Amino acid sequence: MGEAIITRRGGNILKIAGQTEEIVRFGESINKYDPVCVKFVGTKLSNPSTLPAGNGYGVAFDSTGTYLAIAHASSPYITIYKRNGDTFTKLPDPSILPTGNGHEVAFDPTGTYLAVTHINSPYITIYKRNGDTFTKLSDPSILPAGAGYGVAFNPTGTYLAVAHFGSPYITIYKRNGDTFTKLSDPSTLPTSTVHGIAFDPTGTYLAVAHFDSPSIIIYKRSGDTFTKLSDPSTLPNGAGRGVAFDSTGTYLAVAHGNSPYITIYKRSGDTFTKLSDPSTLPTSTVHGIAFDPTGTYLAVAHFDSPYIIIYKRSGDTFTKLSDPSTLPAGIGRGVVFDPTGAYLAVAHHDSPYITIYLATVCFKTNLMSDVSITGKAGYAKESGFAGEYKKIVVIFR
């Protein structure tokens, strides 16, 4: 559970080797030096006053957690909210909208660019943000070959990868200012439509979930060249739908069409080895998958009720947590944590089309049983009240 070692005592403050300071959201009034733990609560927030116009498919927070974008069916095809505390307020629509049902959205790491994949040409629409205004950029000179599904920026915002229908099934752009220029295709391409795509946190690896076997392809980037690695020895069972790396790039989770519906790999160098399945599996096809910023929690959006499952990672073991008391209203499609891990947003079918949860919260504790089931524990470095973001010292994780 804990990896801390006591090294010295100075004054009245215990110093622990490996301890870290983090800013977390308090779930109650906490005094300085109170023992605390951070755990997943899954409390549904009130719906935004203005909802998306149709079934939600993709969802993304910007790097500050201020903006939340949802790709959905029905015009305007993308809905952008600005967060103030726990309130999400819809911004005015961009003056130029995507041309069809939105499938996925992604912000670049600076929150300056927002990319949206959609069903009709040009299949990818890229906006530049200035304050709360999102202005469409000129289309890339070379477009994806068909309907856009997944989209991802690398961690520097230099590369933009688009998953789509039609060969080459992935299109990778390099950004220079506001211009996105298509790179040469990888020498080995996916064999079918790609639905999910993700870079690892270093931008070295690009994972692609696609419809036919092997269902997952992993590329390694060197400069502007993406080279396919050898397939994992154990492949996902069924059409690949989504893919996500944890924040360290150690774990890669793949959403797919047949049981066990999620396959989780652990990376060692360029080798990805399948872990044992969680003891409790999703009950149906998984569409969306996302790690929280610490890599402690894995959220899975799937076809049947409860539509969302949350796993907690301990080492290489993923254990299902209790379902949130209020579930999404329909088929889970997209899922994302905000950069602090305080919020979890789920895009889904059926109104309200977007469900937003308060995810991880800090509480007082004196129980080792609490520590053993939480993501992290330690003591408060500051006093504060419920809803405030304050510093804690993390000793156990």
N, C-alpha and C positions, 0 to 999 in steps of 0.2 A: 504493500500500500504506500508506504513512505520511503523515500530514499535519502532523507536528511540525516546529517550527522552533527551532533553538538560539537562545536569547536572552541567556543570561549564564552565567558559571561562578562558583560560590561555594564556596570551600573545595575539597573533593574531589568534590563532588556536582554533576553536570550537570543543569541545570534546562532543561526543554523546554517551550515554549509549547504548550498543549493537552494536556499530560500529565495523567493522572488517577490517583488511588489507588483500588484495588479490592481486595476480599477474595476470594480464590480458594482452591480446594482444591489442596493440593500432592500430586503423584503420586509424589514421591520426596523424599529429603533434599535440601534446598536451603539454601544459605548466603546471608546478607544480601549484596546487591549482585550476586549471580549473575545473568547474563542468563537470561531465562525466556520461555517462550511458553505460551499456553493453547490447547489443541486438543481436538477431539472424540475420545473414545476408544471409547465404546459398549460398555463392559464390563458384561456381565450380572451383577447381584447375585444372591445366593441368594434363592430364593423365600421369602415369608413362611411361617411355620410353619402358619398357618391361612389357607386360600385362599378366595376367593369361591365361592359355591355353584353358579354357572353362568356361561354366556358373559358376558364383560365387554363393556359398551357405552360407558360414559362414565367419565371419570377426571378428578380435580382435586386439586391441592395447595392448602392454605391459604397465606396471604401470608407466613408464616414458614417454610414448608417442613416444618413439624412434623407436620401431618396430611395424609393421603392418603385420598381417598374414591373408591370405585368403585361405579358403578351397574351392576347385572347381572341376568341371568335367575335365577329361583328364589329363594325366600325365604332370607334376609331382604331381598333386592333391593338392599340397600346394605351395603357393608362399609367400615368406617373403620379405618385404621391410624394408629398413632403412630410416628414415626421417632425412633430413637436411634442416631446415627451412620448406619451402612449397614443397620441392622436395622429392619424394619417389623413392628410387633406389633399384632395385631387388638385393637381395643377392644370392650367389651361392646356388643351391639346396642342401639339406642334402644328404649325401652319400647313405643313405637308405631312401626310400620314402614310403609313405602309399601304400597299395596294391590295392586301388581302389578309385573311386570318393570320394573326401573329402566332408563331410557334415557340420562340425562345428569345431571351434578352440577355445582354451582358454589358456591364460597365467596364471601362478600362480602369486600371488601378488608381488613376488620379480623379476619377469621376467626371472627367471632361467629355469623354465619348461614350455614347450608348448605341449599341448595335442590336438590331431587331431582325430576326429571320421570319419569313412569311411565305405564303403559298403561291403568290403570283409574282411575275417578273417586276422588279429586278431581284427578287428573292432575298435580298439583304438591303436594309436601310440603316444608314449610320447618321446619328445626330451628334452635334457638338453643343455642350451645355455652356451657357453664360448666365450665371445666377440661376433663376428658375425657368429660364427659357431654353428650349431644345430646338435647334435649327438644323434642318437636314443638309448634309453635305452632298456634293456631287457624287453620283454613283461611280464605283470603280470602273475603269475602262473595260475590264473583263469580269463578267458576272458569273456566279455559280450556274451550273447547267440545268438546275431544276429547283423545285420547291425547297426552301430552306427549312431546316429543322433545328439543329443545334448550333451554338455559337460560343466562342471563348476567346478572350484576350490572354496573352501571356503576362507574367507578372510585371514586365516593364512597359506594357502597352505598345510594344514594337510590332508584335505579330497578332493577327486576327485570323482565327480558323473558323470556317463555316462548314457545317455538316449539311448534306443536301441529297435530293433525289437526282439520279442521272450521273453517269461516269464523268469525272473522276471521283465523285461522291464526297470528296473533301476539297475545299479551295482555301488556300492559305495566302493571306495578304501581309505585306510589310508596310508599316505606316511611316511616312515621312511628312511631318506636319499634319495637314488635313487630307493628305493624299494616300490612298490605299492601293498598292500595286501588287498584282498577283505574282506569286513566286512560281517557279517551275514545280510541276507535280512531283511527289515522291516517286521513286522508280517502282515501288511496289504499292499498289492501290488497294483500298478495300474492295471486296467482291460484290458489294450491294449497297443499297441505300443506308446512309449513316444517320442515326438519330441523335446520338450523344457524343460530346467532344469536350475534352478538358486538358489543360496544361497542368503539370506539377508545379509546386511553388518556386522551383528554380528556373522554370522555362526550358528545362532540358528534355523532358519527356512529354509527348502528346499522345493521349489515349483516345481511341475512337471506337464507339460501340455501333455495330452495324447489323443488318438484318440476317445475313447468312453466315454459316460457319466460316471462320472461327469465332464470330460474334464480337470479338475484341481484337484490335490491332494496336500495338504500341510502337510509336516512332521515337527515335532519339535525334535531337537536333544538334547539328554542328554548323554554326553560322546560319546560313539560309537554307541548309539542306536537311531534310527529314528522312531518316533511314529506318526502315522497319526492323524491329528486333525479332528474334525468334519467338514464336508463340509460347505462352505458358503451357506447361505439360498437361494441366487440367483446364479445360475451357468452360465458359458459361454454357448452360443448357437452354438453348433457344435464342431467338432474335435479341440482339443487344439493343437496349433502349436508352440507357443513361450511364454516366460514368463520373466518378469524382475521386480526387486525391485528398488525403488529409493534409494538414498544414506543414507537416515535416516531409511529405513526399514518400513516407514509408509504406503507407497503406493505399491501395487502389480498390475502390468498390465499383462493381458493375451491376447495373439493373438489366434484367432480361425477362424473356417471355415464358419460360417453363421453370418448374420447381428445380432448385430452391429459390428461384426468382432473384436472389442476389448472390453474387460471388465476390469474395473479398480476398485480395492478394496482398502479400507482404513482399516488398522490394528489397533485394540485396544486390547492389550494383545494377546490372542490366537484367537481372533475373527476377521474375515475378512468380512467387509460389503461392498456390491457393491455401488459405487457412481452412480449418474445420468450420462447417456451417454453424450459424447460431442455433441454439437448441429450439428456439421458437422462430419459425419462418413466416414471411408474408404469405397470405393465402391466395395470391393471384399475381398477375403480371405487374412488375414494378416499372414505373415510367420515370420517376425522378429520384435522385439520391444526392445527399449533401452531408458533409462533415461540418461540425461546428469549428470555430477558429482554433480550439485547443486540440482537436482530434479525439476528444473524449466521447462525443455523441455523434451518432450517425442517424440521419433522418431519411426515411424511405416512403415515397408516395406511390400508392398502388391502386389496382383496379377495383377491388371489393372493400367493403367495410372491414376494418375501421378507416381505410383510405390513407392513414398515416401511421407509421410505426417508428418508435425511437429506440435505438440501441445505445447502451453504454459500453464503452470499451475499457477493459482492464487487461493490460498486456495485449495478447493476441486473441482474447475472448470477447465476443460481442453478446451482451445480454439484453433481452427486451425489457423495457420499462413498462409500467402501467400506462394504458392509453390515456390521453387527455380526457377530461370529463365531458368536454364538448368537442365533437369530431367535425371534420369537413363534411359538407352536405352531399358530396358526390365523388366520382372517380378522381383520385389524386394524380396530378400530372407533374407539376414542378414543385420544388421545395428548396428553401435557402435559409441559412442563418445570417443574421447581420454580423458585421465585423467584430462586435463585442461579445457575441453569443447570447445577448439578452433577448433577442427576438427571433422567432421562427415563422416564416411565411410559407403558406401552402397554396398553390394555384390548383383549382379543381373544377370539375363540372358542377353545374347546378348552383343557383344563387345561394350565397353572395359571391361565388366564383373565386374569392380570395379569403383565406382565414389566417389571421395573424395571432400568434401566441406570444405571451411572455415566457421565455424559455428558461434561462438559468438565472438564479437569484441567490443572494447571500443571506444566511440566517445565523443567529446565535446558536451555539450548541455546546453541551458538556458531555455528549454521549459518543463513545467510540463507535457505536452502531451507526450513528449518523455519518461519521467520518468514512466508514468502510463502504458506504453506498453512494458517496458524493464524488463529484469530479475533482474537488480540491478542498483543502481545509487549512486553517491557520489562525491568525488573530487579526482584529481590526487595527489598522494604523491610525484611523480617524473615527470620530463619532459622526453619526448621521441618522437620518430618518428614512422611512420606507419611500422608495422611489428615487432616492438620491444615489449618485454614483460616487463612491468613496474608495480610498486605497485600503487594501488588506495585504498582509504578508502571508504568502502561501508557503506552508511547510510540508504538507502532504499532498500528493496528487496521484 
